[in-house]
Amino acid sequence: IGAFLFAGPTGVRKTELSKQLASQLGVEFIRFDMSEYMEKHAVSRLVGAPPGYVGYEEGGQLTEALNKHPHAVILMDEVEKAHPDLINILLQAMDNGKITDNNGRSADFTNSILIMTSNAGAFEAAKGGMGIHQERGSAVSLDAIKKTFRPEFLNRLDAIVEFTPLSEEILIRVVNK
């Protein structure tokens, strides 16, 4: 259905919004922590081990979850930490609407929402400061995102949603309600 990058600093509720989206749509929420997939060998856990390796008969965590719950919000948390091979798998999903595991079984993404979160650019955006500099900080953040991710990845996204911390004024209004 869609592929989105939620970008912003830690603590701005990117993951929580993904959970709430799944809840409101009445679909499964499937989360993968990309810090667990930094090494090349770990990527096989998502799509299954290659032929001849232990666990080859078993499907991958992503493909099995998606086949079990074809209508889902799939969250790839902190995607900038993922191994490049995993990014290639996500490119396949965004491009073709499906991926094929190492057993030849396909997992269909066409009825799911793929959300990837990233802290890329958060440090640079924070340097922009508050008030007048906020727009400048946002531009720096998008520049950092462009430096972090390959163009073919960014071009396949339906949108980059930038999250920023709530201002002091907004926080006061929330507390007073």
Secondary structure, 3 states (H helix, E strand, C coil): CEEEEEECCCCCCHHHHHHHHHHHHCCEEEEEEHHHHCCHHHHHHHHCCCCCCCCCCCCCHHHHHHHHCCCEEEEEECHHHCCHHHHHHHHHHHHHCEEECCCCCEEECCCEEEEEEECCCHHHHHHCCCHHHHHHHHHHHHHHHHHHCCHHHHHHCCEEEECCCCCHHHHHHHHHC
